[in-house]
Amino acid sequence: PADARWKRVTILQLLRHTGGWAHAVGHDPMFAPRATPESLLAGQLRRPLDFEPGTRHAYSNFGYFLLGRAIERASGMGYEAFVQREVLEPLGIRGMRVAPPEGRAPELVDAHAGWAGSAVDMARFARAFDDRDAHPLLSRASIDLMHARPEGSAGFVPDGTPLATYYGCGWMVRPLGGPGQAYAWH
């Protein structure tokens, strides 16, 4: 990488969009015409990060693209096939797939965007997180981490006051008061 800070980016930072890419500052490479996963990664490796990893939140399609590559490397499977087999099927979801948004040109659609499914399948996915002690795939500790407030400016204003909403791991979170009580959406 052109920027040594790449080596300090963690999976948790990618999940929270605190990895160092800010499309408002830089650019969003995920919607480049005729892009391939290989060309996107090679191009981004030549660019410096937009900020120090872990220091702030900036939504990053590229960070989620990298998560897809990590899943492929760890599992030995393609991203979509892995998610379908290991995440969706155990939840009773069989019709979701990665697809370009309706009416849009088929840009590279990958781990950063493009899951399409019926309302029933989306409800099944959301329902799986309602009871943290009975999730078929994740422990309560993992689900708690998904909803946890990130450190620094990603979760707090400069005076230390918690932000009313923040990005957890995969979704926005608005705490409601008690532990485990929150609105979550994406």
C-alpha positions as CSV (number, residue, x, y, z in Angstrom):
1,P,0.0,0.0,0.0
2,A,1.0,3.6,-0.7
3,D,-0.1,4.5,2.8
4,A,1.4,2.6,5.8
5,R,-1.8,3.2,7.8
6,W,-3.6,0.5,5.7
7,K,-1.8,-2.1,7.8
8,R,-3.5,-0.7,11.0
9,V,-7.1,-1.0,9.6
10,T,-9.1,-3.7,11.5
11,I,-12.2,-5.7,10.7
12,L,-14.1,-3.9,13.4
13,Q,-13.1,-0.5,11.9
14,L,-14.4,-1.7,8.5
15,L,-17.6,-2.8,10.0
16,R,-18.1,0.6,11.7
17,H,-17.0,2.6,8.7
18,T,-14.0,4.0,10.6
19,G,-11.3,2.5,8.4
20,G,-9.9,5.7,6.9
21,W,-11.9,6.3,3.7
22,A,-14.2,9.3,3.4
23,H,-15.9,9.6,0.1
24,A,-16.8,13.3,0.7
25,V,-13.0,13.9,0.9
26,G,-11.8,11.3,-1.6
27,H,-14.0,9.4,-4.0
28,D,-16.2,6.3,-4.1
29,P,-14.4,3.8,-6.3
30,M,-17.2,1.3,-6.0
31,F,-19.2,2.8,-8.8
32,A,-16.5,3.2,-11.4
33,P,-17.6,2.0,-14.8
34,R,-16.2,-1.4,-15.9
35,A,-14.5,-1.9,-12.5
36,T,-13.4,-5.3,-11.4
37,P,-12.6,-6.3,-7.8
38,E,-8.9,-6.6,-8.8
39,S,-8.8,-3.1,-10.4
40,L,-10.6,-1.5,-7.5
41,L,-8.2,-2.9,-4.9
42,A,-5.1,-2.1,-7.0
43,G,-6.3,1.5,-7.5
44,Q,-7.1,2.1,-3.9
45,L,-3.8,0.6,-2.7
46,R,-2.1,3.5,-4.6
47,R,-4.2,6.1,-2.7
48,P,-3.6,7.5,0.8
49,L,-6.3,7.0,3.4
50,D,-8.5,10.1,4.0
51,F,-8.0,9.9,7.8
52,E,-6.4,7.9,10.6
53,P,-8.1,4.6,11.0
54,G,-10.5,4.4,14.0
55,T,-10.6,8.2,14.6
56,R,-14.0,9.0,13.0
57,H,-17.0,7.7,11.1
58,A,-17.3,8.1,7.3
59,Y,-19.6,5.7,5.4
60,S,-17.3,3.7,3.1
61,N,-18.6,1.3,0.4
62,F,-14.9,0.4,-0.2
63,G,-14.5,-0.7,3.4
64,Y,-17.4,-3.2,3.0
65,F,-15.9,-4.3,-0.3
66,L,-12.7,-5.2,1.7
67,L,-14.9,-7.1,4.2
68,G,-16.1,-9.2,1.3
69,R,-12.5,-10.0,0.3
70,A,-11.7,-11.0,3.9
71,I,-14.7,-13.4,3.9
72,E,-13.6,-14.9,0.7
73,R,-10.0,-15.4,1.9
74,A,-11.1,-16.9,5.3
75,S,-13.8,-19.1,3.8
76,G,-12.3,-20.2,0.5
77,M,-15.7,-19.4,-1.1
78,G,-17.1,-16.5,-3.1
79,Y,-18.7,-13.8,-0.9
80,E,-22.3,-14.2,-2.1
81,A,-22.2,-18.0,-1.9
82,F,-20.7,-17.9,1.6
83,V,-23.4,-15.5,2.9
84,Q,-26.2,-17.4,1.3
85,R,-25.0,-20.8,2.8
86,E,-23.6,-19.7,6.2
87,V,-25.8,-16.8,7.1
88,L,-29.1,-16.7,5.1
89,E,-30.0,-20.4,4.8
90,P,-29.7,-21.0,8.6
91,L,-32.2,-18.2,9.0
92,G,-34.7,-19.8,6.5
93,I,-33.8,-17.2,3.8
94,R,-33.4,-18.8,0.4
95,G,-34.3,-16.1,-2.1
96,M,-31.8,-13.3,-1.4
97,R,-29.0,-12.5,-3.8
98,V,-26.6,-9.8,-4.7
99,A,-28.1,-7.9,-7.6
100,P,-27.9,-4.3,-9.0
101,P,-30.6,-1.9,-7.9
102,E,-33.7,-1.9,-10.1
103,G,-33.3,0.4,-13.1
104,R,-29.6,1.0,-12.6
105,A,-26.7,-0.1,-14.7
106,P,-25.0,-3.2,-13.5
107,E,-22.0,-1.6,-11.8
108,L,-19.9,-3.8,-9.6
109,V,-22.3,-5.1,-7.0
110,D,-20.5,-6.8,-4.1
111,A,-20.3,-6.9,-0.4
112,H,-20.8,-3.1,-0.2
113,A,-24.3,-3.1,-1.7
114,G,-26.9,-4.8,-3.7
115,W,-28.6,-7.5,-1.6
116,A,-32.0,-8.0,-2.9
117,G,-34.8,-10.1,-1.4
118,S,-38.5,-10.2,-0.7
119,A,-40.1,-8.4,2.2
120,V,-40.6,-11.7,3.9
121,D,-36.9,-12.6,3.7
122,M,-35.9,-9.1,4.9
123,A,-38.2,-9.6,7.9
124,R,-36.7,-13.0,8.7
125,F,-33.3,-11.4,8.7
126,A,-34.3,-8.6,11.0
127,R,-36.3,-10.9,13.3
128,A,-33.2,-13.0,13.9
129,F,-31.8,-10.1,16.0
130,D,-34.8,-9.6,18.2
131,D,-33.9,-12.1,20.9
132,R,-30.1,-11.8,21.5
133,D,-30.1,-15.0,23.6
134,A,-31.7,-17.1,20.9
135,H,-29.9,-16.0,17.7
136,P,-29.2,-19.1,15.5
137,L,-25.8,-17.9,14.4
138,L,-24.4,-15.3,16.8
139,S,-23.7,-15.1,20.5
140,R,-25.2,-12.4,22.7
141,A,-21.8,-10.9,23.0
142,S,-21.4,-10.6,19.2
143,I,-24.8,-9.0,18.8
144,D,-24.0,-6.6,21.7
145,L,-20.8,-5.7,19.8
146,M,-22.8,-5.0,16.7
147,H,-24.8,-2.4,18.6
148,A,-21.9,-1.0,20.7
149,R,-21.1,2.6,20.6
150,P,-17.7,3.2,18.9
151,E,-15.0,5.2,20.5
152,G,-14.0,8.7,19.7
153,S,-15.9,11.0,17.4
154,A,-17.6,8.1,15.8
155,G,-19.7,7.7,19.0
156,F,-19.2,10.9,21.0
157,V,-19.1,14.6,20.5
158,P,-15.8,16.4,21.5
159,D,-17.0,17.1,25.1
160,G,-17.6,13.4,25.6
161,T,-21.4,13.4,25.3
162,P,-22.7,10.3,23.5
163,L,-24.1,10.9,20.0
164,A,-27.9,10.3,19.8
165,T,-27.3,7.9,16.9
166,Y,-24.2,6.2,15.7
167,Y,-23.1,3.5,13.3
168,G,-22.6,0.1,14.9
169,C,-21.5,-2.9,12.9
170,G,-23.7,-2.9,9.8
171,W,-26.4,-0.5,10.9
172,M,-27.3,2.8,12.5
173,V,-28.2,2.6,16.2
174,R,-30.3,4.8,18.4
175,P,-30.2,3.7,22.0
176,L,-33.6,3.7,23.8
177,G,-32.4,3.6,27.4
178,G,-31.7,0.2,28.9
179,P,-29.1,-2.3,27.8
180,G,-29.9,-4.0,24.6
181,Q,-32.8,-1.6,23.8
182,A,-32.3,0.3,20.6
183,Y,-33.6,1.1,17.2
184,A,-31.3,-0.3,14.5
185,W,-31.7,0.4,10.8
186,H,-29.8,0.6,7.5
